Structure formats: C-alpha cells, structure tokens
Amino acid sequence: MKKKVVSLLLATAMLATTIVGCGGSSAPAASDAPAEDAPVAEAPAADNGELPVINFTHGYFHSEAEWPAAAQMREIYQEFADMHKDEFVFNIIANEAGAEGIYNTALNDLAAGEFYDIADFGGWDITPVASAAGAILDLKPYLDEDPAFKNGVGVCYDQNLTADGAIYSVREQIEAVGFWYNEALFEEAGATVPADWKTWADFDAAVDALLAAGIQPVSLNAGWPANILLAGYNQRSADSRAFHLAGANVETFDTDAFKGSIDFMQNSVLKKIGVANFDPAGDSETYRDDFFDGKTAMLFNGVWDAGASVGCGAGDENVKPAIFPTDEPGKKAALLSGGCGFVVSSKLDEAQTAACIEFMKYMTSPEVASKIIAYGIGMAPGADINYDEVANSVDAPEAKLLVEACRLCNSADYKALGLGNAFGDYEGEIQSKYAGLKDGSKTVEDVVTELNEFMAAAE
C-alpha cells in the first residue's frame, strides 16, 4: 500500500478575490488581531431553553473596508439565521485566525474528543482525521435524498466522495480555472482566438502566429500557471483524463499519457515559446503583470482575475475568458476544485443536525450561488445557476466578465481537479522539473524516472 499524502488546499484565498482594479486583490491574511470593526469569535448566544442551538464557525472575520467579500458572506449567513429564528438559534462565529486557524483548532479539539457543531474549513481538509475519529457526519444520505441539494453542490459530490462511499464535506464555492487571453493581440497576429479553438492543434497554430508577429504568447513561473497549463492539457483525451483522475493514486508516471503531457510542456511551451520572465522558484507574479500590462497574449489563471482587467494596460475590452480545448474537436475542459468546506459534527442531536443540513442547502441554493458570483466572491458549484439572470443583476464590466468566466467553466464538457488537488504532494515534485525541461537539462524520461523514485521513497 502506497503512502499518499494529499496537500492541503488553500483555495479560499485565491477563490474569494474581490473585484478590484488592475493587479487584483485576494483575501487578506489572517492575523493574531482582528481588523478594525471586524466581528470576532464570541461566546455563543445563550440557549433560550426551547429552541435548538447551533454554533457555526467561519473565517470571514475581515472588516468591510479590508475585504468586502467577507462582509457580504456574513450578510448571507445572517439572512439564514434571521429566516429561521423561530425554529432554532443559529450562532454565527467569525474566527479571526481564518480557515487555517479553524483547521488547527479542530485538530486540537479532536484529540480531546470534541468538534465544532458546524464549521467552514475553507479548503483545509480536516475530513481524513475527523472521519477516522468518527467525529463528523456523512452527508451523502442527505444529498442522495434531495436532488436540489445534490445539484447545488455540483462537482463537490463526486470530488468529495471517499473510497468507502461517504461524503463528509461540501462547499458553496469552488476554485474555477480556465485561462484569459488578449483578443487584440490575437487579432494583430492573425491568430485564431481561444474561444474558437477546436483542438490543441489550434493552440500550437496560434502560438506560431503570435511568435511570427513578434508577440509573446505567455509568461509563466514554475508553479501555479505552469501547473494550470499542464492540468488543462491532461484533459485532452480519455487516457490522459484517466491518468489525471487517478492523481495521487497513480501506480506509475511511466505512461504514454503523462509523457505526452510533459513533452507538450517542454517542446510546445517552455522551449518553443521561450516563456518571458520565467521564474524557476514559482513565486513571481510577473506572469500576471505581463498579461495585464498588454505584454503577453495569454494568462493561465482562474475566474477571480476578472477584477484585474479594470483599467489595465491590456485594455479592459480586450481581456476575454476561455477554457481548454481537447483533442476531441469542439469538446472543452475546465479545472473545478471544491475541496473541504462545511463539515458537521456527528454528535449533534436530530434537531441540530437538521438545522445544519438546512443551512448547507441554503448555501448551495441557486439564490445564494447567484449572490456569490454577483458579489465577486467566486464561482459557485451548482448545476442549476441561471447565468443570464446573474449577468443581468450586475452592472460593472468586470462583474459581467466574472459571470461569463464562471459560465464558461460551468459549460465545460470535462471538469477536472486542479493539479495540486488531484496529485497532492506530487504537484511540488512535478513543478520542480519545469526549469530543467526549459533549459534542456532534463528529458521527459528523466522526469518520469525521478517522479517514480519519489513515489517509491514515499511507500
């Protein structure tokens, strides 16, 4: 049995990016002290002796000035509490340590046999240890008996289904990733725009046209953006999708599917394009700056970057969303990662449990999903979202752009986890090979051998 350690998700900080000016802005980091005017964790309201009491803990503690999305999420929570005030007491507790702090507290509490009533873990996966301790509720029976609830959690249903057939968590938002392109640069080069690509051959042809016109196709670092491109290319065929789906449970990296993906990264991207401002450490944000300054034609990043188009050098009107082609003409793919969100204690009584289920149904309803998108918080996972209505409910161009990006990801024929979500600790090993692939010091076979050696060492 191989030892598989899945890396923790940090999707919330990327997903819940507010719509701001050029350069973007993500969730402020949690600190030891809460922001001015921010709600902090307080003692639960007293039980009135009649109604069930449920304590809900979340990480949206920030002030409205610091992070508007946090205040908007708290309003959504409060609306639920107010709607049900005659049925139960729903205490909303903001933890100023954020999702990471909620996760760490849960680890400590589990050792003492305790757990939150219900908490939002914001991508930090508490479910393996909490389920092993018998501390959390299997949500699958509730999802299976309510089609609307199941539709509301969308891709989270399959992604969070464990090997033993349980679902311990659902989320109200997901990390949705395709890519962005500068329409004006494609037109200048006479290249087919990504919206019209039928297969990955169109990507190659567009890159050739851009290079011939003296236009830099893309900037990358050896981390997030390169991983997005690799994960997107992994969706090209049934074999490569199957390899990607196996993720951290692959038996070997010595497969034609994976070698084809690494060959693409080396010869169609890293060597052929040259990749301006390549950062082997994977830390630089230059790849984003180059795109929004109008210096590159493509940016591999998620839907949340819609806000960065405002007033940027590329021209607001030129920034367009796209999703990945496949080798099946006309079929498209997107990366949609839910991860760990709402988790409920298994020790609640029947009335408390019912209230928690009702809350999760509310948070994944089309009405709340529409607000999450319209507020610029991120993409909701639901299958029943009316994107036309959401688009009509917002006025700002960047908000409409976010809605369109979410609509595109939702429309994908194939929806897969991001590289880190699928491959866990292998992600870091994979991305450590990009620099060698770029300078030619590593071959495809070298990468395969080194990854298999890493796998063997982890057994």
VEXDREN-2710 file (C-alpha; in Angstrom, 1 decimal):
% VEXDREN-2710
k/r/px/py/pz
1/MET/0.0/0.0/0.0
2/LYS/1.5/3.3/-1.0
3/LYS/1.5/6.2/1.4
4/LYS/-0.4/9.0/-0.2
5/VAL/-0.3/12.4/1.5
6/VAL/-2.6/14.9/-0.1
7/SER/-1.5/18.5/0.2
8/LEU/-3.9/20.9/1.9
9/LEU/-6.0/23.2/-0.3
10/LEU/-5.7/26.9/0.1
11/ALA/-8.5/27.7/-2.4
12/THR/-10.3/30.3/-0.4
13/ALA/-7.6/32.9/-0.6
14/MET/-7.5/32.6/-4.4
15/LEU/-11.1/31.9/-5.0
16/ALA/-12.6/34.7/-2.9
17/THR/-10.9/37.5/-4.7
18/THR/-12.9/40.7/-4.7
19/ILE/-13.4/42.7/-7.9
20/VAL/-10.8/45.4/-7.8
21/GLY/-8.5/47.4/-10.0
22/CYS/-5.6/46.3/-12.1
23/GLY/-3.4/43.8/-10.3
24/GLY/-6.2/42.2/-8.4
25/SER/-6.6/41.7/-4.7
26/SER/-7.1/38.4/-2.8
27/ALA/-8.3/37.7/0.7
28/PRO/-6.2/39.4/3.4
29/ALA/-4.2/37.1/5.5
30/ALA/-5.5/36.2/8.9
31/SER/-3.6/37.9/11.8
32/ASP/-3.4/37.5/15.5
33/ALA/-5.6/40.5/16.0
34/PRO/-8.9/41.1/14.2
35/ALA/-9.3/44.0/11.8
36/GLU/-11.0/47.2/13.0
37/ASP/-14.8/46.7/13.0
38/ALA/-14.4/43.0/12.2
39/PRO/-16.5/40.5/14.2
40/VAL/-14.5/38.2/16.4
41/ALA/-15.3/34.8/17.9
42/GLU/-17.5/35.3/20.9
43/ALA/-19.3/33.1/23.3
44/PRO/-22.4/31.6/21.8
45/ALA/-25.7/33.2/22.5
46/ALA/-27.5/31.8/25.4
47/ASP/-29.9/29.0/24.8
48/ASN/-33.4/30.2/25.4
49/GLY/-34.3/26.8/26.8
50/GLU/-36.7/25.9/24.0
51/LEU/-35.0/26.2/20.6
52/PRO/-32.1/24.1/19.4
53/VAL/-28.8/26.0/19.4
54/ILE/-26.2/25.6/16.6
55/ASN/-22.8/27.3/16.6
56/PHE/-21.4/27.9/13.1
57/THR/-17.7/28.9/12.8
58/HIS/-16.2/30.5/9.7
59/GLY/-13.2/32.5/8.7
60/TYR/-14.8/35.6/7.1
61/PHE/-13.8/37.9/10.0
62/HIS/-12.4/40.8/8.0
63/SER/-13.9/44.3/8.1
64/GLU/-15.8/45.5/5.1
65/ALA/-13.1/48.1/4.3
66/GLU/-10.4/45.4/4.4
67/TRP/-12.3/42.8/2.4
68/PRO/-15.8/43.5/1.1
69/ALA/-16.5/39.8/0.3
70/ALA/-16.2/38.9/4.0
71/ALA/-18.9/41.3/4.9
72/GLN/-21.1/40.0/2.1
73/MET/-20.7/36.5/3.3
74/ARG/-21.6/37.4/6.8
75/GLU/-24.7/39.1/5.5
76/ILE/-25.6/35.8/3.7
77/TYR/-25.1/33.9/6.9
78/GLN/-27.2/36.3/8.9
79/GLU/-30.1/36.2/6.4
80/PHE/-30.3/32.4/7.1
81/ALA/-30.2/32.9/10.9
82/ASP/-33.0/35.5/10.6
83/MET/-35.1/33.3/8.4
84/HIS/-35.1/30.5/11.0
85/LYS/-35.0/32.5/14.2
86/ASP/-38.3/30.9/15.3
87/GLU/-37.0/27.4/14.7
88/PHE/-33.5/27.4/16.1
89/VAL/-30.7/29.6/17.3
90/PHE/-28.0/29.8/14.7
91/ASN/-25.0/31.5/16.2
92/ILE/-22.5/32.9/13.6
93/ILE/-19.0/32.9/15.0
94/ALA/-16.2/34.6/13.0
95/ASN/-12.8/33.2/13.8
96/GLU/-10.1/35.9/13.3
97/ALA/-7.5/33.1/12.7
98/GLY/-9.2/32.3/9.5
99/ALA/-9.7/28.9/7.8
100/GLU/-6.2/27.7/8.9
101/GLY/-6.9/28.6/12.5
102/ILE/-10.3/26.8/12.3
103/TYR/-8.4/23.7/11.0
104/ASN/-5.7/23.8/13.7
105/THR/-8.3/24.2/16.4
106/ALA/-10.2/21.2/15.1
107/LEU/-7.0/19.1/15.2
108/ASN/-6.5/20.0/18.9
109/ASP/-10.2/19.5/19.7
110/LEU/-10.3/16.1/18.1
111/ALA/-7.6/14.9/20.4
112/ALA/-9.9/15.8/23.3
113/GLY/-12.9/14.1/21.6
114/GLU/-14.6/17.4/20.6
115/PHE/-15.5/19.1/17.3
116/TYR/-17.3/22.2/16.0
117/ASP/-21.1/21.9/15.6
118/ILE/-20.6/23.1/12.0
119/ALA/-17.6/24.9/10.5
120/ASP/-16.4/26.2/7.1
121/PHE/-12.8/24.9/6.7
122/GLY/-12.2/27.0/3.6
123/GLY/-10.2/24.3/1.7
124/TRP/-8.2/22.9/4.7
125/ASP/-9.0/19.2/4.6
126/ILE/-10.0/18.1/8.1
127/THR/-12.0/15.2/6.9
128/PRO/-9.5/12.3/6.9
129/VAL/-8.6/12.7/10.5
130/ALA/-12.0/13.8/11.7
131/SER/-13.8/10.9/9.9
132/ALA/-11.3/8.4/11.3
133/ALA/-12.2/9.7/14.7
134/GLY/-15.9/9.2/14.0
135/ALA/-16.4/12.9/14.7
136/ILE/-18.2/14.1/11.6
137/LEU/-21.4/13.4/9.7
138/ASP/-21.6/11.6/6.4
139/LEU/-23.6/14.0/4.2
140/LYS/-24.2/11.6/1.3
141/PRO/-27.6/10.2/2.5
142/TYR/-28.9/13.8/2.7
143/LEU/-27.5/14.6/-0.7
144/ASP/-29.0/11.5/-2.3
145/GLU/-32.5/12.1/-0.9
146/ASP/-32.7/15.7/-2.2
147/PRO/-31.9/16.3/-5.9
148/ALA/-31.8/20.0/-5.4
149/PHE/-29.2/19.7/-2.7
150/LYS/-27.1/17.4/-4.9
151/ASN/-27.4/19.7/-7.8
152/GLY/-26.4/22.6/-5.6
153/VAL/-23.1/21.0/-4.5
154/GLY/-22.3/20.2/-8.2
155/VAL/-18.8/18.8/-8.7
156/CYS/-18.2/18.6/-5.0
157/TYR/-20.4/15.5/-4.8
158/ASP/-18.0/13.3/-6.9
159/GLN/-14.8/15.1/-5.8
160/ASN/-15.5/14.6/-2.1
161/LEU/-16.8/11.0/-2.4
162/THR/-14.4/8.8/-0.4
163/ALA/-13.3/5.3/-1.2
164/ASP/-15.7/4.0/1.4
165/GLY/-18.7/5.8/-0.2
166/ALA/-19.1/8.7/2.2
167/ILE/-19.2/12.5/1.6
168/TYR/-18.0/14.5/4.7
169/SER/-17.9/18.0/3.2
170/VAL/-19.5/20.2/0.6
171/ARG/-18.6/23.8/-0.4
172/GLU/-20.6/26.8/-1.6
173/GLN/-17.8/28.0/-3.9
174/ILE/-15.1/26.3/-5.9
175/GLU/-11.7/27.2/-7.5
176/ALA/-12.6/27.6/-11.1
177/VAL/-9.8/27.8/-13.6
178/GLY/-9.6/28.2/-17.4
179/PHE/-7.4/31.0/-18.8
180/TRP/-7.5/34.6/-20.1
181/TYR/-6.5/36.0/-23.5
182/ASN/-5.9/39.4/-25.0
183/GLU/-8.2/39.4/-28.1
184/ALA/-6.4/42.4/-29.6
185/LEU/-3.0/40.7/-29.7
186/PHE/-4.5/37.6/-31.3
187/GLU/-6.2/39.7/-33.9
188/GLU/-2.9/41.6/-34.5
189/ALA/-1.2/38.3/-35.2
190/GLY/-3.9/36.9/-37.3
191/ALA/-4.3/34.0/-34.9
192/THR/-7.4/32.1/-34.1
193/VAL/-8.7/33.3/-30.7
194/PRO/-9.0/30.6/-28.0
195/ALA/-12.8/30.9/-28.0
196/ASP/-12.7/29.4/-31.5
197/TRP/-10.2/26.7/-30.8
198/LYS/-11.4/23.2/-31.7
199/THR/-8.4/21.1/-30.5
200/TRP/-4.9/21.6/-29.0
201/ALA/-3.6/21.8/-32.6
202/ASP/-5.2/25.3/-32.7
203/PHE/-3.2/26.3/-29.6
204/ASP/0.0/25.3/-31.5
205/ALA/-1.0/27.2/-34.6
206/ALA/-1.9/30.3/-32.5
207/VAL/1.4/30.2/-30.7
208/ASP/3.2/30.0/-34.1
209/ALA/1.2/33.0/-35.4
210/LEU/1.9/35.1/-32.2
211/LEU/5.6/34.3/-32.3
212/ALA/5.8/35.2/-36.0
213/ALA/4.2/38.5/-35.3
214/GLY/6.7/39.2/-32.5
215/ILE/4.1/38.8/-29.8
216/GLN/5.0/36.9/-26.6
217/PRO/2.3/34.2/-26.2
218/VAL/2.6/33.8/-22.4
219/SER/4.7/34.4/-19.3
220/LEU/5.0/31.6/-16.7
221/ASN/6.6/30.7/-13.4
222/ALA/7.5/27.2/-12.4
223/GLY/4.4/26.9/-10.2
224/TRP/0.8/27.8/-10.4
225/PRO/0.4/29.0/-14.0
226/ALA/2.5/26.2/-15.4
227/ASN/0.6/23.7/-13.3
228/ILE/-2.7/25.1/-14.7
229/LEU/-1.5/24.6/-18.3
230/LEU/-0.3/21.0/-17.5
231/ALA/-3.6/20.1/-15.9
232/GLY/-5.5/21.6/-18.7
233/TYR/-3.5/19.6/-21.3
234/ASN/-4.1/16.5/-19.2
235/GLN/-7.8/16.7/-20.2
236/ARG/-7.0/16.2/-24.0
237/SER/-8.0/12.6/-24.3
238/ALA/-9.7/9.7/-22.4
239/ASP/-6.3/8.2/-21.5
240/SER/-4.9/11.5/-20.2
241/ARG/-8.1/12.3/-18.3
242/ALA/-8.0/8.9/-16.6
243/PHE/-4.4/9.4/-15.6
244/HIS/-5.2/12.8/-14.2
245/LEU/-8.3/11.4/-12.3
246/ALA/-6.1/8.8/-10.7
247/GLY/-3.9/11.6/-9.4
248/ALA/-2.1/10.8/-6.1
249/ASN/-3.1/7.2/-6.5
250/VAL/-1.3/6.6/-9.8
251/GLU/0.8/3.4/-9.9
252/THR/3.4/4.9/-12.2
253/PHE/4.3/8.0/-14.1
254/ASP/5.7/5.9/-16.9
255/THR/2.6/6.2/-19.1
256/ASP/2.1/7.5/-22.6
257/ALA/-0.5/9.9/-21.3
258/PHE/1.8/11.6/-18.8
259/LYS/4.8/11.5/-21.0
260/GLY/2.8/13.2/-23.7
261/SER/1.9/16.0/-21.3
262/ILE/5.5/16.6/-20.2
263/ASP/6.6/16.5/-23.8
264/PHE/4.0/19.2/-24.5
265/MET/5.2/21.4/-21.6
266/GLN/8.8/21.0/-22.7
267/ASN/8.6/21.3/-26.5
268/SER/5.4/23.2/-27.2
269/VAL/5.7/25.6/-24.3
270/LEU/8.9/26.0/-22.3
271/LYS/11.3/25.7/-25.3
272/LYS/9.2/26.8/-28.2
273/ILE/7.7/29.9/-26.6
274/GLY/10.7/30.7/-24.5
275/VAL/8.4/32.0/-21.7
276/ALA/9.3/35.5/-20.8
277/ASN/10.3/36.3/-17.2
278/PHE/10.3/32.6/-16.3
279/ASP/10.7/32.2/-12.5
280/PRO/12.1/28.8/-11.6
281/ALA/11.0/29.3/-8.0
282/GLY/7.4/29.7/-8.9
283/ASP/7.0/32.8/-6.7
284/SER/6.9/35.7/-9.1
285/GLU/3.7/37.5/-10.0
286/THR/5.3/38.8/-13.2
287/TYR/3.3/36.4/-15.4
288/ARG/0.1/38.3/-14.3
289/ASP/1.7/41.7/-14.6
290/ASP/2.9/41.0/-18.1
291/PHE/-0.6/40.0/-19.3
292/PHE/-2.5/42.9/-17.7
293/ASP/0.2/45.3/-19.0
294/GLY/-0.6/44.1/-22.5
295/LYS/2.8/42.4/-23.0
296/THR/1.6/38.8/-23.4
297/ALA/-1.4/37.2/-25.2
298/MET/-2.4/34.6/-22.6
299/LEU/-2.7/34.3/-18.8
300/PHE/-3.2/30.9/-17.1
301/ASN/-5.2/31.8/-14.0
302/GLY/-8.7/31.4/-12.6
303/VAL/-12.0/33.3/-12.9
304/TRP/-11.2/35.6/-9.9
305/ASP/-8.7/37.5/-12.1
306/ALA/-11.7/39.2/-13.9
307/GLY/-11.3/42.1/-11.5
308/ALA/-7.7/42.7/-12.5
309/SER/-8.9/43.8/-16.0
310/VAL/-10.2/47.1/-14.7
311/GLY/-8.1/49.9/-16.1
312/CYS/-5.2/47.7/-17.1
313/GLY/-2.7/48.3/-19.9
314/ALA/-4.1/45.4/-22.0
315/GLY/-7.4/47.3/-22.3
316/ASP/-10.5/46.2/-20.4
317/GLU/-12.3/45.4/-23.6
318/ASN/-9.6/43.1/-24.8
319/VAL/-9.4/40.7/-21.8
320/LYS/-11.5/37.6/-22.5
321/PRO/-12.1/34.3/-20.7
322/ALA/-11.5/30.9/-22.2
323/ILE/-11.5/27.2/-21.3
324/PHE/-9.2/24.5/-22.5
325/PRO/-9.6/22.6/-25.8
326/THR/-9.2/18.9/-26.1
327/ASP/-8.2/16.5/-28.9
328/GLU/-11.9/15.8/-29.4
329/PRO/-13.0/18.6/-31.8
330/GLY/-15.2/21.1/-30.1
331/LYS/-15.1/19.5/-26.7
332/LYS/-13.8/21.8/-23.9
333/ALA/-12.4/21.3/-20.4
334/ALA/-12.1/23.3/-17.2
335/LEU/-10.5/22.8/-13.8
336/LEU/-13.0/23.0/-11.0
337/SER/-11.8/22.2/-7.4
338/GLY/-14.1/22.2/-4.4
339/GLY/-12.2/20.7/-1.5
340/CYS/-13.2/20.8/2.1
341/GLY/-15.8/23.3/3.1
342/PHE/-18.7/22.8/5.5
343/VAL/-18.2/19.9/8.0
344/VAL/-20.8/18.9/10.6
345/SER/-20.3/17.1/13.9
346/SER/-21.7/13.6/14.2
347/LYS/-22.6/14.2/17.8
348/LEU/-25.4/16.7/17.3
349/ASP/-29.0/15.8/18.1
350/GLU/-31.6/15.3/15.4
351/ALA/-32.9/18.9/15.5
352/GLN/-29.4/20.4/15.4
353/THR/-28.4/18.1/12.5
354/ALA/-31.5/19.1/10.6
355/ALA/-30.6/22.8/11.0
356/CYS/-27.1/22.2/9.7
357/ILE/-28.4/20.4/6.7
358/GLU/-30.9/23.2/6.1
359/PHE/-28.0/25.7/6.2
360/MET/-25.9/23.8/3.7
361/LYS/-28.9/23.5/1.4
362/TYR/-29.4/27.3/1.7
363/MET/-25.7/28.0/1.0
364/THR/-25.7/25.8/-2.2
365/SER/-29.1/27.0/-3.4
366/PRO/-29.3/28.8/-6.8
367/GLU/-30.3/32.0/-5.0
368/VAL/-27.2/32.1/-2.8
369/ALA/-25.0/30.8/-5.6
370/SER/-26.1/33.7/-7.7
371/LYS/-25.1/36.2/-4.9
372/ILE/-21.7/34.5/-4.5
373/ILE/-21.0/35.1/-8.2
374/ALA/-22.6/38.5/-8.5
375/TYR/-20.7/39.8/-5.4
376/GLY/-17.4/38.7/-7.0
377/ILE/-16.7/36.2/-4.2
378/GLY/-16.0/33.4/-6.7
379/MET/-17.7/30.6/-8.6
380/ALA/-20.4/28.5/-7.1
381/PRO/-20.5/24.8/-7.9
382/GLY/-24.3/24.5/-8.5
383/ALA/-25.7/22.9/-11.7
384/ASP/-28.9/25.0/-11.7
385/ILE/-27.5/28.5/-11.7
386/ASN/-29.1/30.9/-14.2
387/TYR/-26.1/32.8/-15.5
388/ASP/-28.3/35.1/-17.7
389/GLU/-30.1/36.3/-14.5
390/VAL/-26.8/36.7/-12.7
391/ALA/-25.3/38.7/-15.6
392/ASN/-28.4/41.0/-15.6
393/SER/-28.1/41.6/-11.9
394/VAL/-24.7/43.2/-12.1
395/ASP/-23.6/46.4/-13.9
396/ALA/-19.8/46.7/-13.6
397/PRO/-18.0/45.3/-16.7
398/GLU/-15.6/43.4/-14.5
399/ALA/-18.5/41.7/-12.7
400/LYS/-20.1/40.7/-16.0
401/LEU/-16.7/39.4/-17.1
402/LEU/-16.5/37.2/-13.9
403/VAL/-20.0/35.9/-14.6
404/GLU/-19.0/35.0/-18.2
405/ALA/-15.8/33.2/-17.0
406/CYS/-17.9/31.2/-14.5
407/ARG/-20.5/30.4/-17.2
408/LEU/-17.7/29.1/-19.4
409/CYS/-16.2/26.9/-16.7
410/ASN/-19.7/25.5/-15.9
411/SER/-20.3/24.7/-19.6
412/ALA/-17.2/22.6/-19.9
413/ASP/-17.6/19.1/-21.3
414/TYR/-14.9/17.8/-19.0
415/LYS/-14.4/19.1/-15.4
416/ALA/-11.3/18.1/-13.5
417/LEU/-9.5/18.9/-10.3
418/GLY/-6.5/21.2/-10.4
419/LEU/-3.1/19.6/-10.4
420/GLY/-2.5/20.1/-6.7
421/ASN/-5.9/18.9/-5.8
422/ALA/-5.5/15.8/-7.9
423/PHE/-1.9/14.9/-7.3
424/GLY/-1.2/16.2/-3.8
425/ASP/2.4/16.1/-2.8
426/TYR/3.4/15.1/-6.3
427/GLU/2.5/18.6/-7.5
428/GLY/5.6/20.1/-5.9
429/GLU/7.8/17.4/-7.4
430/ILE/6.3/17.9/-10.9
431/GLN/6.7/21.7/-10.9
432/SER/10.3/21.3/-9.7
433/LYS/11.1/19.8/-13.1
434/TYR/10.0/22.7/-15.3
435/ALA/13.3/24.6/-15.1
436/GLY/15.2/21.6/-16.2
437/LEU/12.7/21.0/-19.0
438/LYS/13.1/24.6/-20.1
439/ASP/16.9/24.6/-20.2
440/GLY/17.2/21.1/-21.6
441/SER/19.0/19.6/-18.6
442/LYS/16.1/17.2/-18.1
443/THR/14.3/15.0/-20.6
444/VAL/10.8/13.6/-20.4
445/GLU/12.3/10.2/-19.3
446/ASP/14.3/12.0/-16.6
447/VAL/11.1/13.5/-15.2
448/VAL/9.3/10.1/-15.2
449/THR/12.2/8.3/-13.5
450/GLU/12.6/11.0/-10.8
451/LEU/8.9/11.0/-10.1
452/ASN/8.7/7.2/-9.8
453/GLU/11.7/7.3/-7.4
454/PHE/9.9/9.9/-5.3
455/MET/6.8/7.6/-5.3
456/ALA/8.9/4.6/-4.2
457/ALA/10.5/6.6/-1.4
458/ALA/7.1/7.5/0.0
459/GLU/5.9/3.9/0.2
END
